[in-house]
Amino acid sequence: MVIQSGEVPSVLQQLCNLPWQYFSEPRLTAVLFPTLLACCLDNHDNMVILQQEMSFQVLEDFLHNGQALDKPLVSILHRTHVQG
């Protein structure tokens, strides 16, 4: 909840509006995309904010095209979500 509160733009909004390189360069998406996924996991309010700021399709593509497979944070999120 901390990432959506405070001054506008919130931390979550700032993450969604980073320069284009963070959404196109693999070494930067490897950090940003798992972070955004972690922010939104089981948090409807954060998901709404994210969808207002960017297309969630970008993150879905990241998850389903194999880029996320070797990312430690994604593995942790997956295990936590499946167990939870």
N, CA, C and O of each residue as an XYZ file, in Angstrom:
336
protein
N       0.819     -1.194      0.000
C       0.000      0.000      0.000
C       0.866      1.264      0.000
O       0.442      2.314     -0.482
N       2.061      1.156      0.535
C       2.942      2.314      0.600
C       3.271      2.844     -0.792
O       3.413      4.053     -0.973
N       3.391      1.966     -1.762
C       3.791      2.422     -3.095
C       2.700      3.175     -3.834
O       2.969      3.812     -4.852
N       1.457      3.110     -3.328
C       0.377      3.850     -3.986
C      -0.032      5.094     -3.214
O      -0.868      5.867     -3.681
N       0.543      5.290     -2.048
C       0.148      6.432     -1.225
C       1.172      7.550     -1.330
O       2.204      7.414     -1.988
N       0.869      8.639     -0.677
C       1.785      9.776     -0.659
C       1.505     10.754     -1.782
O       0.425     10.782     -2.371
N       2.497     11.534     -2.045
C       2.389     12.571     -3.079
C       2.169     11.955     -4.452
O       2.635     10.853     -4.738
N       1.453     12.686     -5.290
C       1.253     12.284     -6.674
C       2.386     12.881     -7.496
O       2.660     14.071     -7.342
N       3.045     12.145     -8.337
C       2.791     10.750     -8.653
C       3.354      9.824     -7.570
O       4.425     10.063     -7.013
N       2.602      8.770     -7.295
C       3.029      7.784     -6.299
C       4.216      6.990     -6.842
O       4.559      7.089     -8.020
N       4.829      6.211     -5.973
C       5.959      5.381     -6.403
C       5.519      4.444     -7.526
O       6.241      4.268     -8.507
N       4.339      3.845     -7.385
C       3.847      2.944     -8.433
C       3.656      3.692     -9.752
O       4.024      3.179    -10.809
N       3.096      4.873     -9.704
C       2.928      5.665    -10.924
C       4.279      6.014    -11.544
O       4.429      5.987    -12.765
N       5.246      6.335    -10.719
C       6.579      6.660    -11.229
C       7.212      5.436    -11.891
O       7.850      5.557    -12.936
N       7.036      4.260    -11.287
C       7.567      3.042    -11.892
C       6.937      2.780    -13.257
O       7.619      2.363    -14.193
N       5.644      3.025    -13.362
C       4.934      2.810    -14.629
C       5.316      3.821    -15.691
O       5.071      3.599    -16.877
N       5.907      4.920    -15.283
C       6.242      5.993    -16.224
C       7.741      6.229    -16.363
O       8.178      7.331    -16.696
N       8.516      5.195    -16.109
C       9.957      5.296    -16.324
C      10.240      5.483    -17.814
O       9.375      5.211    -18.646
N      11.433      5.939    -18.152
C      11.778      6.111    -19.571
C      11.610      4.810    -20.365
O      11.680      3.711    -19.815
N      11.390      4.967    -21.656
C      11.086      3.853    -22.546
C      12.101      2.709    -22.455
O      11.731      1.548    -22.628
N      13.351      3.014    -22.191
C      14.380      1.973    -22.119
C      14.016      0.883    -21.107
O      14.330     -0.289    -21.317
N      13.361      1.262    -20.022
C      13.001      0.291    -18.987
C      11.956     -0.708    -19.483
O      11.780     -1.772    -18.889
N      11.276     -0.371    -20.554
C      10.256     -1.244    -21.108
C      10.734     -1.961    -22.364
O      10.026     -2.804    -22.914
N      11.941     -1.621    -22.815
C      12.425     -2.209    -24.066
C      13.762     -2.931    -23.945
O      14.020     -3.859    -24.711
N      14.606     -2.541    -23.023
C      15.914     -3.183    -22.872
C      15.811     -4.345    -21.889
O      15.419     -4.151    -20.738
N      16.158     -5.546    -22.333
C      16.004     -6.733    -21.485
C      16.645     -6.637    -20.100
O      16.082     -7.143    -19.129
N      17.794     -6.008    -19.995
C      18.435     -5.935    -18.673
C      17.637     -5.039    -17.718
O      17.701     -5.232    -16.504
N      16.897     -4.075    -18.241
C      16.072     -3.200    -17.406
C      14.682     -3.798    -17.160
O      14.147     -3.691    -16.057
N      14.102     -4.421    -18.180
C      12.798     -5.070    -17.975
C      12.927     -6.222    -16.995
O      11.970     -6.559    -16.298
N      14.111     -6.831    -16.937
C      14.336     -7.945    -16.007
C      14.172     -7.516    -14.552
O      13.906     -8.344    -13.681
N      14.330     -6.237    -14.296
C      14.149     -5.705    -12.940
C      12.773     -5.058    -12.788
O      12.075     -5.299    -11.804
N      12.391     -4.246    -13.755
C      11.138     -3.502    -13.640
C       9.908     -4.400    -13.666
O       9.033     -4.258    -12.812
N       9.818     -5.312    -14.614
C       8.596     -6.096    -14.767
C       8.310     -6.983    -13.556
O       7.172     -6.996    -13.086
N       9.289     -7.725    -13.029
C       9.002     -8.489    -11.807
C       8.601     -7.584    -10.635
O       7.775     -7.966     -9.806
N       9.185     -6.396    -10.573
C       8.827     -5.448     -9.516
C       7.375     -5.018     -9.643
O       6.650     -4.979     -8.649
N       6.945     -4.697    -10.851
C       5.554     -4.309    -11.067
C       4.598     -5.464    -10.758
O       3.530     -5.259    -10.181
N       4.988     -6.659    -11.142
C       4.158     -7.829    -10.828
C       4.031     -8.019     -9.323
O       2.947     -8.311     -8.818
N       5.133     -7.854     -8.615
C       5.100     -7.996     -7.152
C       4.209     -6.931     -6.524
O       3.507     -7.205     -5.550
N       4.231     -5.742     -7.063
C       3.397     -4.660     -6.528
C       1.905     -4.964     -6.672
O       1.094     -4.520     -5.859
N       1.556     -5.707     -7.692
C       0.141     -5.912     -8.023
C      -0.419     -7.258     -7.580
O      -1.633     -7.460     -7.600
N       0.441     -8.165     -7.185
C      -0.023     -9.493     -6.797
C      -0.985     -9.405     -5.626
O      -0.628     -8.916     -4.554
N      -2.186     -9.873     -5.832
C      -3.235     -9.886     -4.801
C      -3.544     -8.497     -4.245
O      -3.963     -8.372     -3.095
N      -3.342     -7.456     -5.050
C      -3.642     -6.101     -4.605
C      -4.424     -5.388     -5.709
O      -3.844     -4.824     -6.636
N      -5.736     -5.425     -5.590
C      -6.621     -4.865     -6.606
C      -6.368     -3.369     -6.832
O      -6.360     -2.910     -7.975
N      -6.163     -2.616     -5.762
C      -5.950     -1.171     -5.893
C      -4.701     -0.864     -6.714
O      -4.718      0.021     -7.569
N      -3.630     -1.588     -6.456
C      -2.403     -1.372     -7.230
C      -2.595     -1.787     -8.683
O      -2.059     -1.150     -9.589
N      -3.356     -2.850     -8.904
C      -3.621     -3.301    -10.270
C      -4.388     -2.229    -11.041
O      -4.101     -1.983    -12.213
N      -5.351     -1.597    -10.396
C      -6.119     -0.531    -11.048
C      -5.201      0.627    -11.424
O      -5.282      1.158    -12.532
N      -4.333      1.011    -10.500
C      -3.386      2.104    -10.782
C      -2.486      1.725    -11.951
O      -2.276      2.523    -12.865
N      -1.961      0.516    -11.919
C      -1.076      0.070    -12.994
C      -1.803      0.111    -14.334
O      -1.239      0.574    -15.325
N      -3.039     -0.362    -14.381
C      -3.782     -0.374    -15.634
C      -4.129      1.027    -16.118
O      -4.321      1.232    -17.317
N      -4.213      1.990    -15.213
C      -4.444      3.380    -15.619
C      -3.187      3.991    -16.230
O      -3.264      4.869    -17.089
N      -2.044      3.519    -15.781
C      -0.769      4.110    -16.197
C      -0.148      3.424    -17.414
O       0.598      4.045    -18.171
N      -0.460      2.142    -17.596
C       0.151      1.388    -18.690
C      -0.719      0.181    -19.021
O      -1.685     -0.109    -18.317
N      -0.378     -0.502    -20.071
C      -1.108     -1.701    -20.462
C      -0.549     -2.903    -19.704
O       0.655     -3.158    -19.718
N      -1.443     -3.632    -19.046
C      -1.005     -4.840    -18.343
C      -0.558     -5.906    -19.340
O       0.137     -6.852    -18.970
N      -0.952     -5.756    -20.593
C      -0.566     -6.716    -21.625
C       0.954     -6.857    -21.716
O       1.464     -7.937    -22.014
N       1.666     -5.776    -21.462
C       3.129     -5.806    -21.492
C       3.648     -6.813    -20.463
O       4.562     -7.585    -20.751
N       3.068     -6.801    -19.275
C       3.500     -7.734    -18.230
C       3.041     -9.156    -18.531
O       3.767    -10.111    -18.256
N       1.856     -9.305    -19.086
C       1.394    -10.634    -19.466
C       2.299    -11.229    -20.540
O       2.632    -12.413    -20.484
N       2.694    -10.428    -21.502
C       3.619    -10.896    -22.536
C       4.938    -11.326    -21.912
O       5.498    -12.359    -22.282
N       5.430    -10.544    -20.975
C       6.670    -10.873    -20.266
C       6.551    -12.229    -19.577
O       7.476    -13.039    -19.634
N       5.419    -12.477    -18.929
C       5.211    -13.734    -18.215
C       5.086    -14.925    -19.158
O       5.565    -16.016    -18.849
N       4.452    -14.723    -20.291
C       4.107    -15.847    -21.147
C       5.068    -16.104    -22.299
O       4.936    -17.119    -22.984
N       6.013    -15.233    -22.529
C       6.923    -15.471    -23.653
C       8.267    -16.043    -23.211
O       9.199    -16.132    -24.011
N       8.368    -16.426    -21.958
C       9.576    -17.087    -21.485
C      10.594    -16.168    -20.841
O      11.549    -16.653    -20.235
N      10.426    -14.851    -20.949
C      11.396    -13.937    -20.357
C      11.427    -14.032    -18.840
O      12.461    -13.773    -18.224
N      10.317    -14.397    -18.237
C      10.209    -14.381    -16.778
C      10.724    -15.654    -16.132
O      10.893    -15.698    -14.913
N      10.974    -16.677    -16.910
C      11.281    -17.985    -16.349
C      12.479    -18.006    -15.411
O      12.455    -18.700    -14.395
N      13.508    -17.268    -15.733
C      14.731    -17.326    -14.942
C      14.868    -16.168    -13.943
O      15.942    -15.963    -13.378
N      13.806    -15.430    -13.729
C      13.862    -14.290    -12.814
C      13.505    -14.744    -11.398
O      12.396    -15.228    -11.169
N      14.431    -14.593    -10.447
C      14.179    -15.074     -9.082
C      12.919    -14.508     -8.444
O      12.185    -15.248     -7.789
N      12.650    -13.225     -8.616
C      11.465    -12.629     -8.005
C      10.186    -13.242     -8.572
O       9.226    -13.458     -7.832
N      10.162    -13.523     -9.860
C       8.987    -14.144    -10.470
C       8.780    -15.539     -9.897
O       7.645    -15.945     -9.643
N       9.864    -16.273     -9.691
C       9.760    -17.608     -9.086
C       9.187    -17.533     -7.681
O       8.333    -18.340     -7.312
N       9.643    -16.586     -6.909
C       9.140    -16.398     -5.542
C       7.663    -16.025     -5.572
O       6.869    -16.572     -4.806
N       7.292    -15.104     -6.446
C       5.896    -14.691     -6.551
C       5.007    -15.866     -6.947
O       3.914    -16.042     -6.410
N       5.484    -16.650     -7.878
C       4.703    -17.801     -8.336
C       4.501    -18.801     -7.195
O       3.387    -19.277     -6.974
N       5.570    -19.114     -6.477
C       5.467    -20.060     -5.350
C       4.545    -19.516     -4.279
O       3.713    -20.255     -3.751
N       4.671    -18.248     -3.949
C       3.845    -17.633     -2.919
C       2.381    -17.629     -3.336
O       1.504    -17.932     -2.526
N       2.114    -17.296     -4.569
C       0.731    -17.221     -5.059
C       0.095    -18.608     -5.113
O      -1.075    -18.767     -4.765
N       0.856    -19.608     -5.545
C       0.330    -20.966     -5.647
C       0.066    -21.538     -4.253
O      -0.940    -22.215     -4.039
N       0.975    -21.266     -3.300
C       0.824    -21.779     -1.933
C      -0.247    -21.019     -1.168
O      -0.949    -21.598     -0.338
N      -0.378    -19.718     -1.443
C      -1.274    -18.838     -0.716
C      -2.686    -19.143     -0.997
O      -3.578    -18.488     -0.459
